[in-house]
Amino acid sequence: MVSALSSSTSTLPAVELYTDGACLGNPGPGGWAFILRHPETGKSKEQSGGESQTTNNRMELMAVIEGLSALRTPSRVKLVGDSEYVLKGMSEWLAGWKRRGWRKADKSPVLNADLWERIDALLQRHQVIVEWTRGHAGHVENERCDKLACDEARRQAAKGKK
């Protein structure tokens, strides 16, 4: 578990969040995507976006930020992704970075601290557990997010050529 809310979490709605990011070059044009699903009702939402000049890690982080931000109420979230950087960052490294003033153990600044701070704020609102899945291994939602993120990265690249 990444975060816990002080009030009872059993009454919170349970949702699944699938995320991925992509970049054409690193840095280069990039895209992020998420699928948000409410298993109880079967409702789902897909969304993607991107930036003209970014990194793969920033797009992976943006997918999580946008997905968690799409939730209207505090929720129990099962976050599934293929980025060890994002999932380990959330579950293992974030608390230490905060304690050290957004610095790593070697005292160097945390990369993408602006996005990690946004994730940290979202984790104060939602109860999140993370689950890693291997990328490009046939996981239906991960493959869909990858396609959406890659499509967005190509759109960003095409916009830059105009």
C-alpha positions as CSV (number, residue, x, y, z in Angstrom):
1,M,0.0,0.0,0.0
2,V,1.3,3.5,-0.8
3,S,-1.0,5.7,1.3
4,A,-3.7,5.3,3.9
5,L,-6.4,7.7,4.8
6,S,-7.2,8.4,8.4
7,S,-10.9,7.6,8.1
8,S,-12.3,4.2,7.3
9,T,-11.4,3.2,3.8
10,S,-13.9,0.4,3.5
11,T,-16.6,2.9,2.4
12,L,-14.4,4.4,-0.4
13,P,-15.2,3.4,-3.9
14,A,-12.8,0.9,-5.4
15,V,-11.3,1.7,-8.8
16,E,-8.6,0.3,-11.1
17,L,-6.2,2.6,-12.8
18,Y,-4.0,1.5,-15.7
19,T,-1.3,3.9,-16.9
20,D,1.5,4.2,-19.4
21,G,3.8,6.8,-20.9
22,A,5.8,6.9,-24.1
23,C,8.4,9.1,-25.7
24,L,9.9,9.3,-29.2
25,G,13.5,9.9,-28.2
26,N,14.3,10.6,-24.6
27,P,13.9,13.6,-24.5
28,G,11.5,14.0,-27.4
29,P,7.8,14.2,-28.1
30,G,5.9,12.2,-25.6
31,G,2.5,10.9,-24.6
32,W,0.7,9.6,-21.5
33,A,-2.5,7.6,-21.2
34,F,-4.7,6.0,-18.5
35,I,-7.7,3.8,-18.2
36,L,-9.8,4.3,-15.1
37,R,-12.3,1.5,-14.4
38,H,-15.0,1.1,-11.7
39,P,-15.3,-2.7,-11.4
40,E,-18.6,-2.6,-9.6
41,T,-20.4,-0.7,-12.3
42,G,-18.2,-1.6,-15.3
43,K,-17.9,2.0,-16.2
44,S,-14.5,3.1,-17.6
45,K,-12.8,6.2,-18.9
46,E,-9.7,6.5,-21.2
47,Q,-7.7,9.6,-21.6
48,S,-4.4,10.6,-23.2
49,G,-2.3,13.7,-23.6
50,G,1.2,14.7,-24.3
51,E,4.0,17.3,-24.6
52,S,6.2,18.3,-27.4
53,Q,9.5,18.0,-25.5
54,T,9.7,15.7,-22.5
55,T,11.0,12.4,-21.2
56,N,9.6,8.9,-20.9
57,N,9.7,9.1,-17.1
58,R,7.8,12.4,-17.1
59,M,5.1,10.9,-19.3
60,E,4.8,7.8,-17.0
61,L,4.3,10.2,-14.0
62,M,1.8,12.3,-15.9
63,A,-0.3,9.3,-16.7
64,V,-0.6,8.6,-12.9
65,I,-1.2,12.3,-12.1
66,E,-4.0,12.6,-14.7
67,G,-5.6,9.3,-13.8
68,L,-5.7,10.0,-10.0
69,S,-6.8,13.6,-10.8
70,A,-9.8,12.3,-12.8
71,L,-11.3,10.8,-9.6
72,R,-14.0,13.0,-8.3
73,T,-14.0,11.6,-4.7
74,P,-11.4,9.9,-2.5
75,S,-11.1,6.3,-3.6
76,R,-9.3,3.0,-3.1
77,V,-7.2,2.7,-6.2
78,K,-5.4,-0.4,-7.6
79,L,-2.8,1.2,-9.9
80,V,-1.3,-1.1,-12.5
81,G,1.6,0.0,-14.6
82,D,4.8,-1.1,-16.2
83,S,7.1,1.6,-15.0
84,E,9.3,0.4,-12.1
85,Y,10.5,4.0,-11.7
86,V,7.0,5.2,-11.0
87,L,5.8,2.3,-8.9
88,K,8.9,2.0,-6.8
89,G,9.0,5.8,-6.4
90,M,5.5,5.7,-5.0
91,S,5.8,2.6,-2.8
92,E,9.5,2.7,-1.7
93,W,11.3,6.0,-2.3
94,L,8.7,8.9,-1.9
95,A,8.7,9.0,1.9
96,G,12.5,9.3,2.1
97,W,12.6,11.9,-0.6
98,K,10.1,14.0,1.3
99,R,12.0,13.6,4.6
100,R,15.2,14.8,2.9
101,G,13.6,17.8,1.2
102,W,13.2,16.2,-2.2
103,R,16.7,14.9,-2.2
104,K,17.9,11.3,-2.8
105,A,20.1,9.5,-0.3
106,D,23.2,10.7,-2.0
107,K,21.9,14.3,-1.5
108,S,21.4,14.9,-5.2
109,P,18.0,16.4,-6.2
110,V,15.2,14.1,-7.1
111,L,14.5,14.2,-10.8
112,N,11.0,15.3,-11.7
113,A,10.4,16.6,-8.2
114,D,7.6,18.9,-9.5
115,L,5.6,15.8,-10.7
116,W,6.5,13.7,-7.6
117,E,5.1,16.5,-5.4
118,R,1.8,16.4,-7.4
119,I,1.7,12.6,-6.9
120,D,2.4,13.0,-3.2
121,A,-0.6,15.4,-2.9
122,L,-2.9,13.0,-4.7
123,L,-1.7,10.2,-2.4
124,Q,-3.0,12.2,0.5
125,R,-6.5,12.0,-1.1
126,H,-6.6,8.4,-2.3
127,Q,-5.6,5.0,-0.9
128,V,-3.4,3.5,-3.6
129,I,-1.9,0.1,-4.0
130,V,0.5,-0.5,-6.8
131,E,0.9,-3.5,-9.0
132,W,3.6,-3.9,-11.6
133,T,3.0,-5.6,-15.0
134,R,5.6,-6.4,-17.6
135,G,5.2,-4.0,-20.5
136,H,4.5,-5.4,-24.0
137,A,3.5,-8.8,-22.5
138,G,-0.1,-9.0,-23.6
139,H,-1.8,-7.3,-20.6
140,V,-4.9,-5.9,-22.3
141,E,-5.2,-2.6,-20.4
142,N,-1.4,-2.0,-20.5
143,E,-1.3,-2.6,-24.2
144,R,-4.2,-0.2,-24.7
145,C,-2.5,2.5,-22.6
146,D,0.7,1.9,-24.5
147,K,-1.1,2.4,-27.8
148,L,-2.8,5.6,-26.7
149,A,0.4,7.0,-25.3
150,C,2.4,6.2,-28.4
151,D,-0.3,7.6,-30.6
152,E,-0.2,10.8,-28.6
153,A,3.6,11.0,-28.8
154,R,3.3,10.7,-32.6
155,R,0.7,13.5,-32.6
156,Q,3.1,15.7,-30.6
157,A,5.9,14.9,-33.1
158,A,3.7,15.8,-36.1
159,K,2.6,19.1,-34.4
160,G,6.3,19.9,-34.0
161,K,7.0,19.4,-37.7
162,K,4.3,21.9,-38.8
